Amino acid sequence: MGATTGAVWGRAEQQDFRGRVRGTLLGVALGDALGAPVDGLGIDAIREAHGADGVVDPVPAYGRRGAVTHLTQLTLFTVDGLIRAQVRRDTGIWHPPTDLHRAYLRWAATQRDWGPDERRKDDGWLAREEWLYARRDPTRALLLGLADETMGTLEAPKNPGESGPQAAARSAPFGLLVGWEPLLVAQLAVECAAQTHGHPNACLAAGAYAVIVHGLARGESLEGAVQYALALLASRPGHQAVSDALQYALAAARPGSPTPERVAEMSASGTAEGVLAAAVYCALAGEDVRHGLRLAVNHEGPSAPTGAMAGGLLGALYGETALPPAWLAELEGRPTILELADDFAMEMTQGAALHSPSGASPGWLARYPRGT
């Protein structure tokens, strides 16, 4: 697997990219946190608990406002894996799915262990963040898929019947590889989805989501990015369910005011393609970031995955400055998210100055060890 390299970044381009990276990761976390308290509830139960408009601002989950779920945790480990893949490339070893799998295994360790193990020197700094060791309702498919060191592949996927949205919901960071061709972005997301969610629809939804984020991170409109993802999907066997869901989302976003019922038409099945379509619909139909995220969590379907995916889209589209400051102030793990986002932006724009086959910054290698 290869990628385009050698891009020259001006200061304004670096700042814009950094803002979109921050926006994407914070957006995922905000949508996840907004949806976490009502995930699994029907719209009537949501309204009974939170009023006629449902959840309009963060409310407590896991003992605090702004708490995130395993979806944000895995998104952060996706970023960590992508940086590590770039660093390991200096060794002549270039297989990003393997580096992502190792990152996901580090996440799986956080779900088993009480806290960081200082003896594991190759874990890097993210795995030493104690707040990530909170177990936030990881699904059975995730835990089974990462229960051993065998990596699922497209030829031999883990959980081949699992079509849930969790793999897609961790895939926004693939779209931030703006120096890569979209086809390669999609392929990487698809291959990494197969490590836990082997159903073709789950894998293709992850690829489509990554390509949409990729378009947004490069300055395209949301509708244009979706149309491009549809064009890429058309060449993939078995794409019809994902393509149909995205086409429906585009058509539904045009007429009339958005409603929870319209979101539920797409998301209530709980499938990856349904949640992806609902997230796209909410990002398109929402008047602003707040409205889009409120739409994404107040409905009959899975609130946290829909919110996380819609947040990733809105954050990539508008950047960090468009996100609600009051919501960000209460967001769990915000300093970690910002630190990781800035590291990713630095790696993608200035990586050659940080490491090369002939040498590397000791500080950078301490943060992102090459490993074996």
PyMOL commands that set and color helices and strands:
alter all, ss='L'
color gray80, all
select helices_A, chain A and resi 11-38+43-50+70-91+96-112+121-123+126-128+130-133+140-145+166-169+172-176+182-193+200-217+222-233+240-252+260-267+272-285+289-297+303-318+320-322+325-329+334-354+362-367
alter helices_A, ss='H'
color red, helices_A
select strands_A, chain A and resi 60-61+64-65+355-356+359-360
alter strands_A, ss='S'
color yellow, strands_A
deselect
rebuild
show_as cartoon
